[in-house]
Amino acid sequence: DRGIMTKGSGEQIELHSLPDELLLTVASFTSPRDLLNFQSVSTNLRELETDKIWRQLCKKRWENWPRYKLTSSRLEWMDTYLPSSDWKDRYHWAEKDFSRTRISQEELEDLSWHLNFTSSAGGRGEDTVSWCKFHRDFLLVPNFMPLPYQIKEENCPSPCARFGDSELVKQSKEQWIDISNFLPHNISRSTVDGEWIISNENVTIVSIAEKGGSSHSCRILLGNE
């Protein structure tokens, strides 16, 4: 189980015999998968202090994920809700969280949302974008009475065909949202930036983490994707 490197002269060097500083330099150039493999070679390598390397991997991985980007507020959130985790744990936590398509009631109420109509329902890009707000039992949309809604814990009875088989949008097979007397609203998530998308053939509701963004989910909101 010993890692071996070969010098130009053909002489073999066991990895665990190299100083930690050199091993950490090698490790800093690896991908997450390769870093895990690298540290699995021997006990000595497993005990390397790679937390700083994992932090840099997190920073790079989350750079285009607005809800995960390493801002001061995000660091504060992690220290509060993931207090005993190291950066490798946080990396794997984010990978799992980013891929989920089940939204909680708390998230629905806490996130900032924007709404737009599709072109077939009268949408005109930025001109028809408005805010909306989910409360416990109703949705507020400008110029509408409060709309009752309910999260349904089942596959949507009429999946939205707008995104087809696109790998850029992952549709939930666990939930959908019943809003007033409208068509069923699918719950999806952008696999590019991680934002939530609630949609049917007539309307698109998107969670927005950054104002004025030009993210994948923003383009979906404007009807450009």
URFEN-V597243 format. One record per residue. N is the residue number from 1. PHI is phi in whole degrees, -180 to 180 (NA if undefined). OMEGA is omega in radians with two decimals (999 if undefined). Layout:
n:N phi:PHI omega:OMEGA
n:N phi:PHI omega:OMEGA
This chain:
n:1 phi:NA omega:-3.09
n:2 phi:-96 omega:3.08
n:3 phi:-73 omega:-3.10
n:4 phi:-130 omega:3.01
n:5 phi:-112 omega:3.13
n:6 phi:-117 omega:3.10
n:7 phi:-75 omega:3.11
n:8 phi:-59 omega:-3.14
n:9 phi:-78 omega:-3.11
n:10 phi:95 omega:3.12
n:11 phi:-72 omega:-3.11
n:12 phi:-92 omega:3.14
n:13 phi:-126 omega:3.07
n:14 phi:-77 omega:-3.07
n:15 phi:-56 omega:-3.05
n:16 phi:-67 omega:3.13
n:17 phi:-87 omega:-3.14
n:18 phi:-80 omega:3.12
n:19 phi:-65 omega:-3.10
n:20 phi:-57 omega:-3.10
n:21 phi:-60 omega:3.13
n:22 phi:-71 omega:3.12
n:23 phi:-63 omega:3.13
n:24 phi:-68 omega:3.07
n:25 phi:-63 omega:3.09
n:26 phi:-61 omega:-3.09
n:27 phi:-63 omega:-3.07
n:28 phi:-68 omega:-3.14
n:29 phi:-100 omega:-3.07
n:30 phi:-94 omega:3.00
n:31 phi:-80 omega:3.10
n:32 phi:-55 omega:-3.13
n:33 phi:-64 omega:-3.13
n:34 phi:-68 omega:3.11
n:35 phi:-66 omega:3.08
n:36 phi:-63 omega:3.12
n:37 phi:-65 omega:-3.13
n:38 phi:-58 omega:-3.08
n:39 phi:-80 omega:3.14
n:40 phi:-87 omega:-3.06
n:41 phi:-67 omega:-3.10
n:42 phi:-154 omega:3.12
n:43 phi:-61 omega:-3.14
n:44 phi:-59 omega:-3.14
n:45 phi:-70 omega:3.11
n:46 phi:-64 omega:-3.08
n:47 phi:-90 omega:3.08
n:48 phi:-62 omega:3.12
n:49 phi:-82 omega:-3.06
n:50 phi:-103 omega:-3.06
n:51 phi:-60 omega:3.13
n:52 phi:-65 omega:3.11
n:53 phi:-67 omega:3.11
n:54 phi:-64 omega:3.10
n:55 phi:-63 omega:3.10
n:56 phi:-66 omega:3.08
n:57 phi:-65 omega:3.08
n:58 phi:-63 omega:-3.12
n:59 phi:-58 omega:-3.14
n:60 phi:-68 omega:-3.10
n:61 phi:-64 omega:-3.04
n:62 phi:-93 omega:-3.03
n:63 phi:-55 omega:-3.11
n:64 phi:-106 omega:3.07
n:65 phi:-110 omega:-3.01
n:66 phi:-51 omega:-3.07
n:67 phi:-80 omega:-3.09
n:68 phi:-119 omega:-3.09
n:69 phi:-52 omega:-3.04
n:70 phi:-78 omega:3.02
n:71 phi:-95 omega:3.13
n:72 phi:-62 omega:3.13
n:73 phi:-69 omega:3.12
n:74 phi:-69 omega:3.09
n:75 phi:-62 omega:3.11
n:76 phi:-64 omega:3.11
n:77 phi:-62 omega:-3.13
n:78 phi:-64 omega:3.12
n:79 phi:-65 omega:-3.13
n:80 phi:-83 omega:-3.00
n:81 phi:-101 omega:3.08
n:82 phi:-129 omega:-2.94
n:83 phi:-66 omega:-3.06
n:84 phi:-100 omega:-3.09
n:85 phi:-89 omega:2.98
n:86 phi:-92 omega:-3.03
n:87 phi:-72 omega:3.04
n:88 phi:-66 omega:3.09
n:89 phi:-62 omega:-3.12
n:90 phi:-67 omega:3.10
n:91 phi:-61 omega:-3.11
n:92 phi:-70 omega:3.07
n:93 phi:-61 omega:-3.11
n:94 phi:-64 omega:3.11
n:95 phi:-59 omega:-3.14
n:96 phi:-70 omega:-3.11
n:97 phi:-67 omega:-3.12
n:98 phi:-65 omega:-3.05
n:99 phi:-88 omega:-3.08
n:100 phi:-76 omega:3.12
n:101 phi:-125 omega:3.04
n:102 phi:-103 omega:-3.12
n:103 phi:-100 omega:3.14
n:104 phi:-93 omega:3.08
n:105 phi:-60 omega:3.13
n:106 phi:-61 omega:3.11
n:107 phi:-62 omega:-3.12
n:108 phi:-56 omega:-3.11
n:109 phi:-80 omega:-3.03
n:110 phi:-87 omega:-3.07
n:111 phi:-73 omega:3.02
n:112 phi:-88 omega:-3.06
n:113 phi:-125 omega:2.99
n:114 phi:-126 omega:-3.07
n:115 phi:-125 omega:3.03
n:116 phi:-150 omega:3.06
n:117 phi:-91 omega:3.06
n:118 phi:-72 omega:-3.12
n:119 phi:-61 omega:-3.13
n:120 phi:-71 omega:3.13
n:121 phi:-109 omega:3.08
n:122 phi:99 omega:3.13
n:123 phi:-69 omega:-3.13
n:124 phi:-133 omega:3.10
n:125 phi:61 omega:-3.09
n:126 phi:-61 omega:-3.08
n:127 phi:-65 omega:-3.07
n:128 phi:-115 omega:3.09
n:129 phi:-76 omega:3.08
n:130 phi:-142 omega:3.04
n:131 phi:-79 omega:2.94
n:132 phi:-151 omega:-3.04
n:133 phi:-142 omega:3.06
n:134 phi:-86 omega:2.97
n:135 phi:-107 omega:-3.04
n:136 phi:-57 omega:-3.05
n:137 phi:-123 omega:-3.10
n:138 phi:-147 omega:3.14
n:139 phi:-110 omega:3.07
n:140 phi:-98 omega:3.08
n:141 phi:-133 omega:3.13
n:142 phi:-51 omega:3.09
n:143 phi:73 omega:3.06
n:144 phi:-123 omega:2.93
n:145 phi:-66 omega:3.07
n:146 phi:-53 omega:-3.06
n:147 phi:-102 omega:3.09
n:148 phi:-66 omega:3.12
n:149 phi:-147 omega:3.10
n:150 phi:-154 omega:3.02
n:151 phi:-78 omega:3.11
n:152 phi:-101 omega:-3.09
n:153 phi:-89 omega:-3.13
n:154 phi:-165 omega:3.09
n:155 phi:-67 omega:-3.10
n:156 phi:-63 omega:-3.11
n:157 phi:-68 omega:3.11
n:158 phi:-138 omega:-3.11
n:159 phi:-54 omega:3.13
n:160 phi:-73 omega:-3.07
n:161 phi:-91 omega:-3.04
n:162 phi:-61 omega:-3.06
n:163 phi:-96 omega:3.10
n:164 phi:53 omega:3.14
n:165 phi:-102 omega:-3.11
n:166 phi:-59 omega:3.08
n:167 phi:-79 omega:-3.12
n:168 phi:-85 omega:3.12
n:169 phi:-132 omega:3.13
n:170 phi:-107 omega:-3.09
n:171 phi:-89 omega:3.14
n:172 phi:-74 omega:3.02
n:173 phi:-111 omega:-3.07
n:174 phi:-115 omega:-3.02
n:175 phi:-146 omega:2.88
n:176 phi:-152 omega:-3.11
n:177 phi:-120 omega:3.10
n:178 phi:-96 omega:-3.11
n:179 phi:-112 omega:3.12
n:180 phi:49 omega:-3.13
n:181 phi:-109 omega:-3.11
n:182 phi:-87 omega:3.08
n:183 phi:-59 omega:3.12
n:184 phi:-54 omega:3.13
n:185 phi:-104 omega:3.10
n:186 phi:-74 omega:2.99
n:187 phi:-106 omega:-3.14
n:188 phi:-137 omega:3.10
n:189 phi:-145 omega:3.06
n:190 phi:-70 omega:3.08
n:191 phi:-84 omega:3.13
n:192 phi:-93 omega:-3.09
n:193 phi:-122 omega:3.04
n:194 phi:82 omega:3.14
n:195 phi:-75 omega:-3.14
n:196 phi:-87 omega:-3.13
n:197 phi:-131 omega:3.09
n:198 phi:-116 omega:-2.95
n:199 phi:-153 omega:2.84
n:200 phi:-140 omega:-3.07
n:201 phi:-73 omega:-3.05
n:202 phi:-112 omega:-3.01
n:203 phi:-143 omega:3.07
n:204 phi:-131 omega:3.07
n:205 phi:-120 omega:-3.02
n:206 phi:-128 omega:3.01
n:207 phi:-76 omega:-3.07
n:208 phi:-123 omega:-3.13
n:209 phi:-91 omega:-3.09
n:210 phi:-129 omega:3.12
n:211 phi:-69 omega:3.09
n:212 phi:69 omega:-3.10
n:213 phi:-75 omega:3.08
n:214 phi:-120 omega:-3.07
n:215 phi:-71 omega:3.10
n:216 phi:-56 omega:-3.12
n:217 phi:-67 omega:3.07
n:218 phi:-64 omega:3.12
n:219 phi:-67 omega:3.06
n:220 phi:-64 omega:3.12
n:221 phi:-58 omega:-3.11
n:222 phi:-84 omega:-3.14
n:223 phi:81 omega:-3.10
n:224 phi:-100 omega:3.12
n:225 phi:-131 omega:999
